[in-house]
Amino acid sequence: MLSKLIIEQVIDSQKERLTLMDSGLPRTFTDFGDLTTHTLIVSGIRRCGKSTLLQQINKTFNGRSIYLNFEDPRLAGFDLGDFNRLHEIAVKEKTLAYFFDEVQNIVNWESFVRFRLDEGYRIFITGSNASMLSKELGTKLTGRHITKELFPFSFSEYLAFTGNVSSAVSSGKYMKSGGFPEYLKTGLPEVLMHAFNDIIVRDIAIRYSLKNISILQQLAVWLVSNTGKPMTGNSLRKIFQIGSSSSMMDYLSYFVDSYLFFFIPKFSYPHKVQLVNPKKVYCIDNGLIEINSVSFNEDNGRLLENMVFMQLRRQTADIYYFSDKKECDFVVFLQGKLHGLYQVCWQLDQNNMDRELSGLLQAMNFFGMKNAIIITHDQNDTFIIDEKTIIVQPFHEWALRKDEIQENQF
């Protein structure tokens, strides 16, 4: 419980900090200032720009709003009763909107939000834990919220932020640097080191009261060093000598909830088969891979594959890999329907052409698809085989078209 005076002081100081912040690059969805019937929920990894996005929307209210970042240590102890004191301040200030950053830190926050939403207040929320937000949204806010995921900069956002033009050179730079705004500003590796560690310690270990932080850190480093490779919970349990399979699965789910890693299953129609087959691991950002990986082998192919995965993940979470005798990197569904088949290859040449084409053709035959895409670093080509068309495109061309589709969806 906090006094009204402390809450007022935090509001004033955070408002002053907001006015001094760089307004940043406009993101793909900032036109929710007129949202009156639903709460906007923005979830995403720590430091990807959620607070900046809130600030961009907040500016449209010309000061008639309250912004609170609940990671402020001065708000330690803030509870449900303090929301009443907060609202007294809001009424006094003739507030029109609430902006809550990292609100999942407060127990039962959704009760206050639903009540004020019914009174006509506009409410905007961010959070860095997908599972905790979804559990709370499923109770009090069912049908009264719009949820959007925010990721580090896409390739088109990277170009706008850095002033680079689209080319194989700029996509190569993006492949190494990733899209975290602060790292792109400073170029300091420490930014991504600290971000990686903060997610492990603050978003996972502290939040879930885990005692063995060292094992969690080792596991995270192993995963970031093996991006794009298949793994199973049982194999990882043996590597890290963790006695319980359920503990390992919990660790992996925590990584997913914090948006640090994604695990995509092998495609299979029976869901039970998907659960037991190896999954492939991908990381939220290539910069995190470059800075935190202990793999000393330069593997541009895996970095490109991770970059392609994240471009696809911005549109849908319904992504698989296909593997029978051959393999196709990505099978992508949108709104329950098969959307596309994608193969990723740094450079298509005589040494790998048969493998890449065969894997894609096998998937095309399996799904009855007439068209598919191979994404490369800097190649254009077209193959027509058995009345099936395979387009070869460099990442920088393909990604910009993907971004255009995504922006139109908002």
N, C-alpha and C positions, 0 to 999 in steps of 0.2 A: 504493500500500500504506500502511495506517495501523496504528499500534500499538493494542493492546487498550485501553490507558489512554485514548487519544483517543476511541475508539469509546464507551467507558463514559461519558466526560464528556459527549459529545453526547447519548447516550441519556438521561442524568439531566437535562440542561438542557432537552431537548425535552419530557420528561415533565413537568417543572415548568411549562413554557409551556402544555402541554395543560390542566393543572389550573386555570390562570388564564383560559383561553379561555371565552368565552360558549358555552354548549352549543348555542345556536342553535335554529332552528325544526326540529322533526322532519320529515324528508323523506318522500317516498312509499314508500321502501323502506329500512327500518332493522332488519328482523326477520331478519337473517342471522347472529346471534350463535351459533346452534347448527349452523351449516354446518360439517361435518367432512370431507366427501369431496371438496369442490371449493373452489378459490380464488375469492373474489369480486373481480372486476375492475370498478372504477368509473372510467370515462373521461369527460372533459368539459373545457370551456374553463377556462382559468386564472381563479381567484377566483370560481367559481360555487358554492363550498361543499363541495368534495370533502374537504378536511381536516376540516371541521366534521362531516361525515358519518362519517368514520373515528373521530373522537372520540366521537360518539354511540354507535357500536358498541363502541368500546374500553372504554367505561365498564362494559359488562356483564361484563368480565373481572376487575373489582376489583383492578387493579394487576398481575395476572399476565400481562402482555403486554409486548412491546417495540414502540415506535413510532419510526420513522425517516423524516424528510423529507430526501430526497436532494438537495434544492436548497440545503441548509445548506452554506455555503462551507467549513465545517470538514471536510466529508466529500469535498472535492475530492481525487481520487486513489483513492477507494474502488474496489476491484476485486473480482473473483470470489473471490480468496483471502481477502479480509477478511470474507467471509461466514462462513468457518470460525471466525474470532475472535469474530464476532458470536454464533455459535451456542454457543460456549463460555460466553459471558456469559449466554445464554438458559438453558442447562442449570443454571448456578450459581443463577440467579434463579428456577428452576422455572417457566419461562415456558410458557404454554399457547398463545399466539397471537402472530403477527407482523403489524404494520401498516406497510406501506411506501408512502410518499407520493412521487409522481413517480419511480417505480422505473425508468422507461425510460432514465434517465440512466446506469444501470449496465449495462455489457455483460455478456451471458450471465446476467442475473439469474434467468431462468426455470429454469435448471439447479438452482439452490439451492432455488427454490420447489417444484419438482416433487419433489425428494428429501425435503424436510421435510414436504411434504404426505403423502407415502407413510408417514412416521413418525407421522402423526396430528396434526400441528400445524395449527391454524386460521390461515389466511393471507388477509389483506385488502390490496388494492393499489389505488392510484389512478394515473392518468396523464393527461397533457394532449395526447398525440399519438396519434390513433387508428391511424394506419398503422404506427408503430413497435411499438405494443402488439400489433396483429393479426399482424404478421410473427412476433413472438416467441411468441405464443400458438399459432400454427399449427405449431410444431415440438414443443417439450417438453410443452406443457400441453393438447394436443388432447384434448377430451372431459373434461377435469378442471377446467374453470373455468366460472363464470357471469359474463357480462358485462352490466353495466348502464351506461347513459349518464345523466349528471347534467347538467342545464341550469340556467341562472339561474331564479329563482322563476317558477312558472306563475302564472296569475291567482288561483287559489284559495290558493296559498302566499303570494302578495303580500298578499291580504286578511288572512290569518292573521297575517302578519308586521307589517303596518301597523295592524291593528285597524279597517280600513275595512270597510264593508258593500258587498255587490254592488249596483252601479248603473251607469248610464251615466256618472255623474260619476267613480266610482272606476276604471272601465275606461279613461276618458279620461286619468286621472292615470297609470295603469299604462302606457298607450300611450306616454307621454312619458318616464317614468322607467325603464322596464324592470324587470328583476328581480335585478340584482346586489345581494347583501345589504349589502355595505359602502357602496355608493352610497345605498341606501335608508336606512341608518343615519345617514349624514353629510350627504347632499345636496350634497356637494362635487363639482363637475364634474371636478376634477383626478383623482378616483378612476377615472373612466372614461377620461380622457385617458391616464393612466399604464397602465391595463390594456390599452388598445388598442395603445399603443406597446410594452409589454412582450411582448405576443403577437407583434408583428411582429419585434422585435429578438431577444428571448431564445428564443422558441419556433420561430422560422423562420430568421432571418438567421444567428444564431450556431449553431443546431443543424445547419443545412445548409451552413455555411461560405460564405454569400453575401456578396460584397464590396460590391455596389451596393445598400446599404440604402435610399438615397434613392428609387430607382425603386420598390422594394418598398413604401415608405411612400406614395408618390404613387398607386400602384395600389390600395392598401388604401383610401385616402381616396376615390378615384374610385368604387370598388365600394360603399362605405358611403353615398356620396352618390347612388347610382343603384339603390338597393334596389328590387326588384320589376320592374326593366326587363330586357329581353332583351339579350344580348351574345354575342359569339363570341370565341374566343381570337385569331383573326386580326385582328378589328377592334381589340381591345385592343393587340395587337402594333404596329399602325400608330399608334395614339394615343400610345403610349409609346416608339415607335421602338426596339423590341427586335428585333434581327435574326433571332433564331431562334424559330420557332413552338414548338419543344419546350421552350425556356426559359420561354416564357409559360405553357404548360400545366403545367410544373413549379411555377411560382409559384402558379397557381390550386389545384393539388393540395395545396400546403403550407397554403394558407388553409383548405381543407376539413379536412385532418388536424388542424389546431389548433382546429377548431370555430368559427372566426371567421365564415366564410361558407359558404353552401350554394348549389349550382347545380342547378336542377331542369330536366330536359329536356322538350322538347315530346313529347307522347305519339305514338308510332308503333309498330306491331307489329314491323317490321324494326328490329333493334337498330342496324344500320349507319346508318339514317336518323336515329335519335336522336343519334348521335355528331356528325353534321355540322350539325344544326339549331341555331339559337340557343338558349342556355339562359338562364333567369332567375336572377338573383342575389338571395339573401336573407341577412340578417344574424342572428347568434345572439341579439341583444338590441336592443330599441328604444332603450334609453338610450344605447348606443354610437352609434346613428344620430344621435340628437338632439345629442349632444355633439361628435361627430367629423366630421359631415357638413359640406361646404362649400356645400350647396344651401340657398339662402336663401328659397326658395319654400315656404310652409307647405303641405304636402301630407298632409293627414290620411288620405286614401284609401290612399296607399302605406304609411303607418305602420300603419294597420289591417290591410292585406294582409300585412305582415310579421309582425304579431302573430298573425294567424290561421295563417300558415304555421308559426310556431314551436309553436303549440298542436297542430297536426297532426303536426309533426316529433317531438314527444315520444312519439308512439305508433308512428310508422313512418318509415322513410327512403324508402319506395317511393311517391314523390309526383311528379306530372307536371303540366304545363299542357296544355290542349287548344286547338288553333288550326287552324281550317279557314277558312271565310269569316268566322266569328265566333270568339269566344274564351271559354273557361271557365278560371278561375284555377287550380283545383286538382282533379286527378284522383287519388284516394287508394286505394291497395291495402293490404290487411292480409293477411299470410300468403298472398300470391299471388293473392288474390281481390279484385275490385273492391269497395271499401267505401263510397265516397261521392263525389259531385260537389259542389263548393263554388264559389260566386261571392262576391266581396267588394266591397262598395259602401258608402261612408261614409253616403250618404243616397240612397235610391231616390226619384226624382222623375220628372216628365214628360220632362225633358231626357235622362235616361239609361235610363229603364225599358225601352224597346224593345231597346236594346243589351245590357243585362244579362240580360234574359229570353231574348233570341234566342240569345246565346252559350251559356247554360245549356241551353236546349231542344235546340240542335244537338248538344251533348255527350250529352244524355240519349238522343236518337235514335240516335246513333252507338254508345253502349254498351248500349242497350236498358234504360235505367233509368227507373223510374216515379216516383222521388222524388229531390229535390235540395234544396239549402239555399243561400239568399243570406244572408250575414252582414253586418249593418249596425252602425252605432254605437248607434242607439236606436229601431229600428222593428220592429214585429211585423205580419205579414200572411201571407196564403195566396193563392196563385194556382193554379187548376186549368185547365190548357190541354191540349186533346187527350188527356184522361184521364191527364195527368201532373200531379203535385202538387209545387209549389215553395213551400217554407216560408221565410218571411223572419223572421230572429231577430236580436236585438241580441247583440253579442259577449259581454256579461256573463252572459247566460242560457246561450248555447251553450257557452261555455268551461267553466262549472262542470259541465255535464253531461259534457263531454269528460274533465275531471279525475276525475270519479267513475268513469268507465269505466277510466281508466288505473290508478287505485288498486286497483280490483278485479282487474286483471291481475297485480299483484304479490302 
